[in-house]
């Protein structure tokens, strides 16, 4: 076998089995990780225990989504078309700006709600202390 044949027969994924399995599970989300763990406990309990330990150690158990890393990597990749890449960059910039504006709006809403609740508490407290300060009628 010569080097040309060897390079043509190279596997499409240079990652090892465990890295490919991790990537495959990440693409499918937290449910796939939990299903793999449960199946591991059912068939070979040390595998289920190892998956549970790995999920806790890598913080996959507590993240909202496991696939956020692959999405970020995909967004940075160039398509090879400059016009599309410029469009994608501008769209992502606009969406990030809208997200920042929305988060600022939500913060203002939370702040307004907190202030209203605090004002209500202070009014109730002032009313309670003014009611205590009134002398009781003598009979």
N, CA, C and O atoms as a MOPAC input file, in Angstrom:
PM7 MOZYME 1SCF
protein

 N      0.84900 1    -1.16800 1     0.00000 1
 C      0.00000 1     0.00000 1     0.00000 1
 C      0.89400 1     1.23000 1     0.00000 1
 O      1.81800 1     1.30700 1     0.81000 1
 N      0.65500 1     2.18000 1    -0.86700 1
 C      1.48500 1     3.37600 1    -0.91400 1
 C      0.85000 1     4.51500 1    -0.12400 1
 O     -0.26500 1     4.37400 1     0.37700 1
 N      1.54600 1     5.63500 1    -0.00800 1
 C      1.05900 1     6.73800 1     0.81600 1
 C     -0.18600 1     7.38500 1     0.23900 1
 O     -1.01100 1     7.89800 1     0.99600 1
 N     -0.34800 1     7.37800 1    -1.07000 1
 C     -1.55200 1     7.95000 1    -1.68200 1
 C     -2.76800 1     7.14600 1    -1.27500 1
 O     -3.81900 1     7.71800 1    -0.98700 1
 N     -2.64300 1     5.84200 1    -1.24500 1
 C     -3.76800 1     4.99400 1    -0.83200 1
 C     -4.04700 1     5.17500 1     0.64900 1
 O     -5.20700 1     5.18700 1     1.06000 1
 N     -3.00600 1     5.31400 1     1.45500 1
 C     -3.21800 1     5.49300 1     2.88700 1
 C     -3.91300 1     6.81400 1     3.17500 1
 O     -4.79700 1     6.86600 1     4.03000 1
 N     -3.54000 1     7.86800 1     2.48800 1
 C     -4.16500 1     9.16300 1     2.75700 1
 C     -5.61400 1     9.17700 1     2.28100 1
 O     -6.44400 1     9.88000 1     2.85600 1
 N     -5.92900 1     8.41600 1     1.24600 1
 C     -7.31100 1     8.35400 1     0.77900 1
 C     -8.16700 1     7.54700 1     1.73900 1
 O     -9.37000 1     7.79100 1     1.82900 1
 N     -7.59200 1     6.60200 1     2.45400 1
 C     -8.35500 1     5.75200 1     3.35000 1
 C     -8.38300 1     6.29600 1     4.77100 1
 O     -8.87100 1     5.61300 1     5.67100 1
 N     -7.87500 1     7.50500 1     5.00300 1
 C     -7.87700 1     8.09000 1     6.34700 1
 C     -9.32100 1     8.29800 1     6.79200 1
 O    -10.17400 1     8.66300 1     5.98300 1
 N     -9.59600 1     8.06900 1     8.05900 1
 C    -10.95900 1     8.26100 1     8.54000 1
 C    -11.37600 1     9.71800 1     8.41500 1
 O    -10.53900 1    10.61100 1     8.54900 1
 N    -12.66500 1     9.97600 1     8.16000 1
 C    -13.12400 1    11.35000 1     7.98900 1
 C    -13.03100 1    12.15800 1     9.27600 1
 O    -12.92200 1    13.38400 1     9.22700 1
 N    -13.07100 1    11.48600 1    10.43200 1
 C    -13.00400 1    12.16800 1    11.71800 1
 C    -11.69900 1    11.79500 1    12.39600 1
 O    -11.49400 1    10.62700 1    12.72800 1
 N    -10.81100 1    12.75600 1    12.61100 1
 C     -9.55200 1    12.43100 1    13.26800 1
 C     -9.73400 1    12.20300 1    14.76300 1
 O     -8.79800 1    11.77200 1    15.43700 1
 N    -10.90700 1    12.48200 1    15.28800 1
 C    -11.16000 1    12.30200 1    16.70500 1
 C    -11.27300 1    10.82700 1    17.04900 1
 O    -11.62900 1    10.00600 1    16.20400 1
 N    -10.96800 1    10.50200 1    18.28800 1
 C    -11.10000 1     9.13400 1    18.74800 1
 C    -12.55800 1     8.77300 1    18.97600 1
 O    -13.45000 1     9.60600 1    18.81400 1
 N    -12.78600 1     7.53400 1    19.35100 1
 C    -14.14400 1     7.03900 1    19.54900 1
 C    -14.86900 1     7.83900 1    20.62500 1
 O    -16.01900 1     8.23400 1    20.43400 1
 N    -14.20000 1     8.08100 1    21.76400 1
 C    -14.86500 1     8.77200 1    22.86700 1
 C    -15.16100 1    10.22600 1    22.51400 1
 O    -16.20800 1    10.75200 1    22.89100 1
 N    -14.25400 1    10.87600 1    21.79700 1
 C    -14.49100 1    12.26100 1    21.38700 1
 C    -15.65200 1    12.33900 1    20.38900 1
 O    -16.46800 1    13.25800 1    20.46100 1
 N    -15.73000 1    11.37600 1    19.45600 1
 C    -16.85300 1    11.35600 1    18.50600 1
 C    -18.16200 1    11.08700 1    19.23800 1
 O    -19.18300 1    11.69900 1    18.92800 1
 N    -18.13700 1    10.16100 1    20.22100 1
 C    -19.35500 1     9.85700 1    20.98400 1
 C    -19.79900 1    11.08600 1    21.78100 1
 O    -20.98900 1    11.39500 1    21.84500 1
 N    -18.83700 1    11.78300 1    22.38500 1
 C    -19.16200 1    12.99200 1    23.13700 1
 C    -19.76500 1    14.05000 1    22.21600 1
 O    -20.75900 1    14.68400 1    22.57000 1
 N    -19.18000 1    14.24500 1    21.05000 1
 C    -19.68900 1    15.20600 1    20.08600 1
 C    -21.09400 1    14.82500 1    19.61900 1
 O    -21.97200 1    15.67800 1    19.49200 1
 N    -21.29000 1    13.53500 1    19.36600 1
 C    -22.59900 1    13.05300 1    18.91600 1
 C    -23.66000 1    13.30400 1    19.98500 1
 O    -24.76400 1    13.75100 1    19.67400 1
 N    -23.32700 1    13.01700 1    21.24700 1
 C    -24.28000 1    13.24700 1    22.33500 1
 C    -24.53600 1    14.74100 1    22.53700 1
 O    -25.66900 1    15.14700 1    22.79600 1
 N    -23.47900 1    15.56800 1    22.41800 1
 C    -23.64800 1    17.01300 1    22.56500 1
 C    -24.59800 1    17.57900 1    21.52300 1
 O    -25.39200 1    18.46900 1    21.82600 1
 N    -24.52300 1    17.07100 1    20.29500 1
 C    -25.40500 1    17.55300 1    19.23100 1
 C    -26.86700 1    17.24400 1    19.52900 1
 O    -27.75800 1    17.96400 1    19.07900 1
 N    -27.11400 1    16.19700 1    20.27300 1
 C    -28.48500 1    15.78700 1    20.56600 1
 C    -28.99800 1    16.34000 1    21.88400 1
 O    -30.18900 1    16.22300 1    22.17400 1
 N    -28.13300 1    16.93900 1    22.68600 1
 C    -28.57800 1    17.63400 1    23.89100 1
 C    -28.49700 1    16.80100 1    25.15500 1
 O    -28.00800 1    15.67100 1    25.16600 1
 N    -29.00100 1    17.41400 1    26.22700 1
 C    -28.91700 1    16.81800 1    27.55200 1
 C    -29.71600 1    15.52100 1    27.64800 1
 O    -29.32500 1    14.61100 1    28.37900 1
 N    -30.81500 1    15.42300 1    26.93100 1
 C    -31.63100 1    14.20600 1    26.96500 1
 C    -30.86300 1    12.98400 1    26.49400 1
 O    -31.02500 1    11.89400 1    27.04300 1
 N    -30.02100 1    13.16300 1    25.47300 1
 C    -29.21000 1    12.04400 1    24.98200 1
 C    -28.20100 1    11.61000 1    26.03500 1
 O    -27.95800 1    10.41600 1    26.20900 1
 N    -27.61300 1    12.57000 1    26.73600 1
 C    -26.67000 1    12.22700 1    27.80600 1
 C    -27.37100 1    11.44500 1    28.91600 1
 O    -26.83400 1    10.46100 1    29.42400 1
 N    -28.55400 1    11.88200 1    29.28100 1
 C    -29.29500 1    11.19600 1    30.34800 1
 C    -29.70700 1     9.80300 1    29.89500 1
 O    -29.61500 1     8.85000 1    30.66800 1
 N    -30.16600 1     9.67300 1    28.64000 1
 C    -30.54300 1     8.35700 1    28.12100 1
 C    -29.33700 1     7.41900 1    28.10000 1
 O    -29.45600 1     6.24900 1    28.46500 1
 N    -28.17800 1     7.92400 1    27.67400 1
 C    -26.97200 1     7.08800 1    27.65500 1
 C    -26.59500 1     6.65600 1    29.06700 1
 O    -26.17000 1     5.52100 1    29.28300 1
 N    -26.75100 1     7.56300 1    30.02400 1
 C    -26.43900 1     7.22600 1    31.40600 1
 C    -27.38900 1     6.15500 1    31.94000 1
 O    -26.94700 1     5.19700 1    32.57500 1
 N    -28.68200 1     6.30900 1    31.68900 1
 C    -29.66700 1     5.32700 1    32.16500 1
 C    -29.40700 1     3.96900 1    31.52500 1
 O    -29.42800 1     2.94500 1    32.20800 1
 N    -29.16000 1     3.95800 1    30.20800 1
 C    -28.85300 1     2.68100 1    29.54800 1
 C    -27.57100 1     2.07200 1    30.10600 1
 O    -27.46100 1     0.85400 1    30.24800 1
 N    -26.61400 1     2.92100 1    30.41700 1
 C    -25.38100 1     2.42400 1    31.02700 1
 C    -25.64600 1     1.77900 1    32.36600 1
 O    -25.06700 1     0.73500 1    32.66800 1
 N    -26.51400 1     2.37800 1    33.18800 1
 C    -26.85900 1     1.78100 1    34.47600 1
 C    -27.60700 1     0.46200 1    34.29800 1
 O    -27.40400 1    -0.48000 1    35.06300 1
 N    -28.46800 1     0.40000 1    33.29100 1
 C    -29.26700 1    -0.81000 1    33.07800 1
 C    -28.40100 1    -1.97400 1    32.62100 1
 O    -28.51400 1    -3.08100 1    33.14800 1
 N    -27.53300 1    -1.72600 1    31.63700 1
 C    -26.77700 1    -2.83000 1    31.04900 1
 C    -25.45400 1    -3.10200 1    31.76000 1
 O    -25.15200 1    -4.25300 1    32.07500 1
 N    -24.68400 1    -2.08900 1    32.01000 1
 C    -23.40300 1    -2.26300 1    32.69500 1
 C    -23.26700 1    -1.09900 1    33.66400 1
 O    -22.86900 1    -0.00700 1    33.25800 1
 N    -23.58700 1    -1.30800 1    34.93700 1
 C    -23.68600 1    -0.20300 1    35.87500 1
 C    -22.42400 1     0.64100 1    36.00200 1
 O    -22.55300 1     1.84400 1    36.23000 1
 N    -21.20900 1     0.09900 1    35.87200 1
 C    -20.04500 1     1.00400 1    35.96100 1
 C    -20.01100 1     2.05300 1    34.83900 1
 O    -19.50500 1     3.15700 1    35.03700 1
 N    -20.54500 1     1.70800 1    33.66900 1
 C    -20.58700 1     2.68800 1    32.57000 1
 C    -21.56100 1     3.81000 1    32.91700 1
 O    -21.26800 1     4.98400 1    32.68800 1
 N    -22.70200 1     3.45300 1    33.46100 1
 C    -23.66000 1     4.47700 1    33.87800 1
 C    -23.09100 1     5.36600 1    34.96100 1
 O    -23.29300 1     6.58100 1    34.94600 1
 N    -22.38200 1     4.76700 1    35.89700 1
 C    -21.75900 1     5.54100 1    36.96500 1
 C    -20.66700 1     6.46200 1    36.40000 1
 O    -20.54200 1     7.61300 1    36.81600 1
 N    -19.88600 1     5.94500 1    35.45700 1
 C    -18.83900 1     6.75700 1    34.83000 1
 C    -19.45600 1     7.92600 1    34.05600 1
 O    -18.93900 1     9.04200 1    34.10800 1
 N    -20.55500 1     7.67600 1    33.34000 1
 C    -21.21900 1     8.76100 1    32.60400 1
 C    -21.77500 1     9.81000 1    33.56000 1
 O    -21.67900 1    11.00700 1    33.29000 1
 N    -22.35500 1     9.37000 1    34.67200 1
 C    -22.87800 1    10.31200 1    35.65700 1
 C    -21.75000 1    11.17100 1    36.21700 1
 O    -21.88200 1    12.39100 1    36.31700 1
 N    -20.64400 1    10.53100 1    36.58000 1
 C    -19.49700 1    11.27800 1    37.10800 1
 C    -18.97400 1    12.26900 1    36.06100 1
 O    -18.65400 1    13.41000 1    36.39500 1
 N    -18.88900 1    11.84200 1    34.80900 1
 C    -18.39700 1    12.72400 1    33.74500 1
 C    -19.35200 1    13.89100 1    33.51300 1
 O    -18.91000 1    15.02000 1    33.30000 1
 N    -20.65600 1    13.62700 1    33.55300 1
 C    -21.63200 1    14.69200 1    33.34400 1
 C    -21.54800 1    15.73000 1    34.45800 1
 O    -21.67000 1    16.92700 1    34.19600 1
 N    -21.34300 1    15.28900 1    35.69000 1
 C    -21.21600 1    16.22600 1    36.80100 1
 C    -19.89100 1    16.97100 1    36.70900 1
 O    -19.84800 1    18.18900 1    36.87900 1
 N    -18.80600 1    16.24100 1    36.43800 1
 C    -17.48000 1    16.85100 1    36.38000 1
 C    -17.38000 1    17.88600 1    35.26100 1
 O    -16.79000 1    18.95000 1    35.45100 1
 N    -17.95100 1    17.57900 1    34.10100 1
 C    -17.86000 1    18.49500 1    32.96200 1
 C    -18.97400 1    19.54100 1    32.96300 1
 O    -19.06200 1    20.35700 1    32.04500 1
 N    -19.82000 1    19.51900 1    33.98400 1
 C    -20.93200 1    20.46900 1    34.15200 1
 C    -21.98300 1    20.34700 1    33.05600 1
 O    -22.73400 1    21.29400 1    32.82100 1
 N    -22.05300 1    19.21000 1    32.38600 1
 C    -23.09600 1    18.99600 1    31.38200 1
 C    -24.45500 1    18.81400 1    32.05000 1
 O    -25.49300 1    19.07800 1    31.44200 1
 N    -24.44500 1    18.36900 1    33.28700 1
 C    -25.68100 1    18.10900 1    34.00400 1
 C    -26.42000 1    19.41200 1    34.30300 1
 O    -27.64600 1    19.41900 1    34.41000 1
 N    -25.68300 1    20.50900 1    34.43700 1
 C    -26.28600 1    21.73900 1    34.91200 1
 C    -26.36100 1    22.83100 1    33.86200 1
 O    -26.90000 1    23.90300 1    34.13600 1
 N    -25.83400 1    22.58900 1    32.65900 1
 C    -25.91700 1    23.57300 1    31.58300 1
 C    -27.29900 1    23.53800 1    30.96100 1
 O    -27.98800 1    22.51900 1    31.01100 1
 N    -27.70100 1    24.65200 1    30.37600 1
 C    -28.98500 1    24.67800 1    29.68000 1
 C    -28.96100 1    23.80700 1    28.44400 1
 O    -29.94700 1    23.14400 1    28.12200 1
 N    -27.84500 1    23.80800 1    27.75900 1
 C    -27.71200 1    23.01900 1    26.54300 1
 C    -26.28500 1    22.55700 1    26.38500 1
 O    -25.35100 1    23.29000 1    26.71000 1
 N    -26.10900 1    21.35100 1    25.89000 1
 C    -24.77100 1    20.82200 1    25.66300 1
 C    -24.23000 1    21.25700 1    24.31700 1
 O    -23.01700 1    21.23500 1    24.10800 1
 N    -25.09100 1    21.64700 1    23.40600 1
 C    -24.64900 1    21.85800 1    22.03200 1
 C    -24.22300 1    23.29500 1    21.74600 1
 O    -23.96400 1    23.63400 1    20.59200 1
 N    -24.14500 1    24.15100 1    22.76900 1
 C    -23.79300 1    25.54000 1    22.51200 1
 C    -22.39100 1    25.67800 1    21.95000 1
 O    -22.13100 1    26.61200 1    21.19200 1
 N    -21.48200 1    24.78400 1    22.29600 1
 C    -20.11000 1    24.87100 1    21.77900 1
 C    -20.08300 1    24.63800 1    20.27900 1
 O    -19.38800 1    25.35200 1    19.55600 1
 N    -20.82100 1    23.65800 1    19.80400 1
 C    -20.78200 1    23.35900 1    18.37800 1
 C    -21.43500 1    24.47400 1    17.56700 1
 O    -21.01700 1    24.72400 1    16.43700 1
 N    -22.44400 1    25.15000 1    18.10600 1
 C    -23.07400 1    26.26000 1    17.38900 1
 C    -22.11300 1    27.42300 1    17.24800 1
 O    -22.04200 1    28.04300 1    16.18600 1
 N    -21.36500 1    27.73100 1    18.31200 1
 C    -20.40800 1    28.83600 1    18.23400 1
 C    -19.33100 1    28.52600 1    17.20800 1
 O    -18.94300 1    29.40100 1    16.43300 1
 N    -18.84400 1    27.29500 1    17.19500 1
 C    -17.80200 1    26.92300 1    16.25000 1
 C    -18.32800 1    27.05700 1    14.82500 1
 O    -17.60800 1    27.52000 1    13.94000 1
 N    -19.57800 1    26.65500 1    14.59600 1
 C    -20.17700 1    26.71900 1    13.26000 1
 C    -20.35900 1    28.17500 1    12.82300 1
 O    -20.20700 1    28.48400 1    11.64200 1
 N    -20.68000 1    29.06500 1    13.75000 1
 C    -20.90900 1    30.45300 1    13.38300 1
 C    -19.61200 1    31.14300 1    12.98700 1
 O    -19.64100 1    32.07100 1    12.17900 1
 N    -18.48000 1    30.71900 1    13.52900 1
 C    -17.20800 1    31.35400 1    13.18900 1
 C    -16.64400 1    30.85300 1    11.86800 1
 O    -15.80100 1    31.52400 1    11.27200 1
 N    -17.07700 1    29.71000 1    11.40100 1
 C    -16.51900 1    29.14700 1    10.17800 1
 C    -16.91900 1    29.98600 1     8.96800 1
 O    -18.03400 1    30.50000 1     8.87600 1
 N    -15.97500 1    30.10300 1     8.05600 1
 C    -16.24400 1    30.82200 1     6.81700 1
 C    -16.89700 1    29.86300 1     5.82400 1
 O    -16.55100 1    28.68400 1     5.74800 1
 N    -17.83800 1    30.39700 1     5.07500 1
 C    -18.50500 1    29.57700 1     4.06600 1
 C    -17.69800 1    29.54000 1     2.76900 1
 O    -17.94100 1    28.69700 1     1.90500 1
 N    -16.74200 1    30.45200 1     2.63700 1
 C    -15.98400 1    30.55300 1     1.40200 1
 C    -16.56700 1    31.60200 1     0.45800 1
 O    -15.94600 1    31.93700 1    -0.55100 1
 N    -17.73800 1    32.11600 1     0.76900 1
 C    -18.38400 1    33.14100 1    -0.03800 1
 C    -18.33700 1    34.44700 1     0.75500 1
 O    -18.99200 1    34.56200 1     1.79000 1
 N    -17.57400 1    35.42400 1     0.28500 1
 C    -17.38500 1    36.67000 1     1.02900 1
 C    -18.68800 1    37.43200 1     1.24000 1
 O    -18.90700 1    37.99800 1     2.31000 1
 N    -19.54600 1    37.45200 1     0.23800 1
 C    -20.81800 1    38.17900 1     0.36200 1
 C    -21.68100 1    37.54500 1     1.44900 1
 O    -22.26200 1    38.25000 1     2.27500 1
 N    -21.76400 1    36.22100 1     1.44900 1
 C    -22.56900 1    35.54800 1     2.46800 1
 C    -21.96000 1    35.74100 1     3.84700 1
 O    -22.68100 1    35.97800 1     4.81600 1
 N    -20.62600 1    35.64300 1     3.94700 1
 C    -19.96700 1    35.83000 1     5.23900 1
 C    -20.22300 1    37.23200 1     5.79000 1
 O    -20.44000 1    37.39400 1     6.99100 1
 N    -20.20000 1    38.25900 1     4.91100 1
 C    -20.48700 1    39.62300 1     5.33800 1
 C    -21.93700 1    39.73700 1     5.80100 1
 O    -22.21500 1    40.36700 1     6.82100 1
 N    -22.86000 1    39.13300 1     5.05900 1
 C    -24.27200 1    39.12800 1     5.44400 1
 C    -24.45700 1    38.43200 1     6.78900 1
 O    -25.17500 1    38.92600 1     7.65800 1
 N    -23.80500 1    37.28200 1     6.95500 1
 C    -23.92700 1    36.52700 1     8.20700 1
 C    -23.36900 1    37.34300 1     9.36900 1
 O    -23.97900 1    37.40900 1    10.43600 1
 N    -22.21100 1    37.96400 1     9.16100 1
 C    -21.59200 1    38.76800 1    10.21400 1
 C    -22.50500 1    39.92000 1    10.61800 1
 O    -22.70000 1    40.17400 1    11.80700 1
 N    -23.06500 1    40.62000 1     9.62700 1
 C    -23.94600 1    41.75400 1     9.91000 1
 C    -25.22100 1    41.29200 1    10.62200 1
 O    -25.67300 1    41.94200 1    11.56500 1
 N    -25.79400 1    40.18900 1    10.18300 1
 C    -27.00500 1    39.66600 1    10.81800 1
 C    -26.73300 1    39.26700 1    12.25600 1
 O    -27.52800 1    39.57800 1    13.14300 1
 N    -25.62100 1    38.58300 1    12.50200 1
 C    -25.27400 1    38.18700 1    13.86600 1
 C    -25.00900 1    39.40900 1    14.74300 1
 O    -25.39100 1    39.42500 1    15.91300 1
 N    -24.36100 1    40.42700 1    14.18900 1
 C    -24.11800 1    41.64900 1    14.94400 1
 C    -25.44200 1    42.31700 1    15.32100 1
 O    -25.62400 1    42.76700 1    16.45200 1
 N    -26.36400 1    42.37400 1    14.35000 1
 C    -27.67800 1    42.98700 1    14.60200 1
 C    -28.45200 1    42.19300 1    15.65600 1
 O    -29.08300 1    42.77400 1    16.53900 1
 N    -28.40000 1    40.86400 1    15.55900 1
 C    -29.10200 1    40.03400 1    16.54100 1
 C    -28.50200 1    40.17900 1    17.94300 1
 O    -29.23300 1    40.21000 1    18.93300 1
 N    -27.17700 1    40.26700 1    18.02300 1
 C    -26.54700 1    40.48000 1    19.32200 1
 C    -26.94700 1    41.82800 1    19.91100 1
 O    -27.16700 1    41.94400 1    21.11700 1
 N    -27.04100 1    42.85300 1    19.05300 1
 C    -27.47300 1    44.17500 1    19.50900 1
 C    -28.91500 1    44.12600 1    20.00700 1
 O    -29.23500 1    44.71000 1    21.04300 1
 N    -29.78900 1    43.42900 1    19.27100 1
 C    -31.17800 1    43.28500 1    19.70500 1
 C    -31.27000 1    42.51500 1    21.01900 1
 O    -32.08200 1    42.84300 1    21.88400 1
 N    -30.43600 1    41.49200 1    21.16200 1
 C    -30.43300 1    40.73300 1    22.40800 1
 C    -29.98000 1    41.61300 1    23.57000 1
 O    -30.56800 1    41.56300 1    24.65000 1
 N    -28.94600 1    42.41200 1    23.35800 1
 C    -28.47800 1    43.32300 1    24.40400 1
 C    -29.56800 1    44.32200 1    24.78100 1
 O    -29.78500 1    44.59400 1    25.96200 1
 N    -30.26000 1    44.87400 1    23.76300 1
 C    -31.35200 1    45.80700 1    24.03100 1
 C    -32.47900 1    45.13100 1    24.81100 1
 O    -33.04100 1    45.72300 1    25.73200 1
 N    -32.80600 1    43.90300 1    24.44500 1
 C    -33.87600 1    43.17600 1    25.13300 1
 C    -33.47700 1    42.87100 1    26.57500 1
 O    -34.29600 1    42.99600 1    27.48600 1
 N    -32.21900 1    42.47200 1    26.78500 1
 C    -31.75700 1    42.19900 1    28.14400 1
 C    -31.77400 1    43.46700 1    28.98800 1
 O    -32.10300 1    43.41500 1    30.17300 1
 N    -31.42200 1    44.60900 1    28.39300 1
 C    -31.48500 1    45.88700 1    29.11000 1
 C    -32.93800 1    46.22300 1    29.45500 1
 O    -33.22300 1    46.71200 1    30.54800 1
 N    -33.85600 1    45.95800 1    28.51700 1
 C    -35.28200 1    46.17900 1    28.77100 1
 C    -35.76200 1    45.31800 1    29.92700 1
 O    -36.46500 1    45.80000 1    30.81500 1
 N    -35.38000 1    44.02800 1    29.92000 1
 C    -35.78500 1    43.14400 1    31.01800 1
 C    -35.20900 1    43.61400 1    32.34600 1
 O    -35.87600 1    43.52400 1    33.37700 1
 N    -33.98500 1    44.11200 1    32.33300 1
 C    -33.37300 1    44.62400 1    33.56300 1
 C    -34.15200 1    45.82600 1    34.08000 1
 O    -34.40000 1    45.93900 1    35.28000 1
 N    -34.54100 1    46.73200 1    33.16800 1
 C    -35.34200 1    47.89200 1    33.58900 1
 C    -36.67300 1    47.43300 1    34.16800 1
 O    -37.12900 1    47.98900 1    35.16700 1
 N    -37.30800 1    46.43100 1    33.56100 1
 C    -38.57000 1    45.91400 1    34.10200 1
 C    -38.37800 1    45.33700 1    35.50200 1
 O    -39.17100 1    45.60500 1    36.40500 1
 N    -37.30700 1    44.53400 1    35.67800 1
 C    -37.03600 1    43.95600 1    36.99700 1
 C    -36.75900 1    45.05100 1    38.02600 1
 O    -37.23600 1    44.99000 1    39.15900 1
 N    -35.97600 1    46.05800 1    37.60900 1
 C    -35.67700 1    47.15600 1    38.52700 1
 C    -36.94100 1    47.90800 1    38.91600 1
 O    -37.11600 1    48.26300 1    40.08200 1
 N    -37.82700 1    48.15600 1    37.94800 1
 C    -39.08400 1    48.85300 1    38.23000 1
 C    -39.95900 1    48.01300 1    39.16800 1
 O    -40.58200 1    48.54500 1    40.08700 1
 N    -39.99900 1    46.71000 1    38.93000 1
 C    -40.79500 1    45.83100 1    39.79300 1
 C    -40.21500 1    45.81200 1    41.20500 1
 O    -40.95900 1    45.86700 1    42.18400 1
 N    -38.88400 1    45.73300 1    41.31000 1
 C    -38.24400 1    45.74600 1    42.62300 1
 C    -38.54300 1    47.05200 1    43.36200 1
 O    -38.83300 1    47.04600 1    44.55900 1
 N    -38.46700 1    48.17200 1    42.63400 1
 C    -38.74300 1    49.46700 1    43.26000 1
 C    -40.19000 1    49.54000 1    43.70700 1
 O    -40.46800 1    50.03800 1    44.79900 1
 N    -41.12100 1    49.05800 1    42.89400 1
 C    -42.53100 1    49.08900 1    43.26700 1
 C    -42.77600 1    48.22000 1    44.50500 1
 O    -43.51200 1    48.62300 1    45.40600 1
 N    -42.17300 1    47.04200 1    44.55500 1
 C    -42.33200 1    46.17800 1    45.72600 1
 C    -41.72300 1    46.81200 1    46.97200 1
 O    -42.29400 1    46.73000 1    48.05900 1
 N    -40.55000 1    47.45200 1    46.80900 1
 C    -39.92200 1    48.11100 1    47.94400 1
 C    -40.77100 1    49.28300 1    48.43000 1
 O    -40.95100 1    49.46100 1    49.63500 1
 N    -41.29700 1    50.08800 1    47.49400 1
 C    -42.16100 1    51.21300 1    47.87400 1
 C    -43.40300 1    50.71600 1    48.60200 1
 O    -43.82400 1    51.31700 1    49.59000 1
 N    -43.99400 1    49.62000 1    48.12100 1
 C    -45.16800 1    49.04300 1    48.77700 1
 C    -44.80500 1    48.59600 1    50.19300 1
 O    -45.56500 1    48.83700 1    51.13100 1
 N    -43.65700 1    47.95200 1    50.35400 1
 C    -43.20900 1    47.51500 1    51.67900 1
 C    -43.03700 1    48.70900 1    52.61700 1
 O    -43.47200 1    48.67000 1    53.76800 1
 N    -42.39300 1    49.78200 1    52.11400 1
 C    -42.16700 1    50.95300 1    52.94600 1
 C    -43.48800 1    51.62800 1    53.32400 1
 O    -43.63800 1    52.09700 1    54.45200 1
 N    -44.45100 1    51.68100 1    52.38700 1
 C    -45.76200 1    52.26600 1    52.69500 1
 C    -46.49200 1    51.44100 1    53.74200 1
 O    -47.08400 1    51.99500 1    54.66800 1
 N    -46.45400 1    50.10800 1    53.60300 1
 C    -47.10300 1    49.24100 1    54.59200 1
 C    -46.43800 1    49.39100 1    55.96000 1
 O    -47.10900 1    49.38400 1    56.99200 1
 N    -45.13200 1    49.52300 1    55.95400 1
 C    -44.39000 1    49.67700 1    57.20600 1
 C    -44.72300 1    51.02100 1    57.84900 1
 O    -44.90300 1    51.10800 1    59.06400 1
 N    -44.80400 1    52.07400 1    57.02200 1
 C    -45.14900 1    53.39800 1    57.54900 1
 C    -46.56500 1    53.39400 1    58.11200 1
 O    -46.82300 1    53.99500 1    59.15500 1
 N    -47.48500 1    52.71700 1    57.42300 1
 C    -48.86200 1    52.63500 1    57.91500 1
 C    -48.92800 1    51.84400 1    59.21200 1
 O    -49.67300 1    52.20500 1    60.12400 1
 N    -48.15700 1    50.77500 1    59.30100 1
 C    -48.15700 1    49.95000 1    60.51400 1
 C    -47.59500 1    50.73600 1    61.69000 1
 O    -48.12100 1    50.61800 1    62.79700 1
 N    -46.55900 1    51.52200 1    61.49800 1
 C    -45.97900 1    52.29100 1    62.60200 1
 C    -46.87100 1    53.46200 1    62.97600 1
 O    -46.94000 1    53.82500 1    64.15000 1
 N    -47.56300 1    54.06900 1    62.00100 1
 C    -48.47300 1    55.16800 1    62.34000 1
 C    -49.70700 1    54.64500 1    63.06500 1
 O    -50.25600 1    55.35100 1    63.91100 1
 N    -50.15900 1    53.43300 1    62.76300 1
 C    -51.27000 1    52.82500 1    63.48300 1
 C    -50.86800 1    52.49200 1    64.90700 1
 O    -51.69500 1    52.59600 1    65.81200 1
 N    -49.63100 1    52.09600 1    65.13400 1
 C    -49.15400 1    51.79500 1    66.47800 1
 C    -48.98600 1    53.06600 1    67.30000 1
 O    -49.11200 1    53.02700 1    68.52400 1
 N    -48.70500 1    54.18500 1    66.65400 1
 C    -48.46600 1    55.43500 1    67.35400 1
 C    -49.75800 1    56.10200 1    67.83200 1
 O    -49.71300 1    56.94900 1    68.72400 1
 N    -50.90600 1    55.73700 1    67.25700 1
 C    -52.17400 1    56.34000 1    67.65600 1
 C    -52.53600 1    55.88900 1    69.06500 1
 O    -52.43300 1    54.70500 1    69.38300 1
 N    -52.94600 1    56.79700 1    69.88400 1
 C    -53.35000 1    56.40800 1    71.24600 1
 C    -54.65300 1    55.64000 1    71.20400 1
 O    -55.51000 1    55.88100 1    70.35400 1
 N    -54.78900 1    54.71300 1    72.13400 1
 C    -56.03000 1    53.91500 1    72.20500 1
 C    -57.09400 1    54.76000 1    72.88400 1
 O    -56.80400 1    55.49200 1    73.83000 1
 N    -58.34000 1    54.66000 1    72.39500 1
 C    -59.40800 1    55.45500 1    73.00900 1
 C    -59.68800 1    54.97000 1    74.43500 1
 O    -59.73100 1    53.76800 1    74.69800 1
 N    -59.87600 1    55.92100 1    75.34200 1
 C    -60.17500 1    55.57900 1    76.74800 1
 C    -61.67100 1    55.46400 1    76.91800 1
 O    -62.40300 1    56.34300 1    76.46200 1
 N    -62.14400 1    54.44100 1    77.54200 1
 C    -63.58600 1    54.25100 1    77.78100 1
 C    -63.90100 1    54.42800 1    79.21400 1
 O    -65.06000 1    54.30800 1    79.61000 1

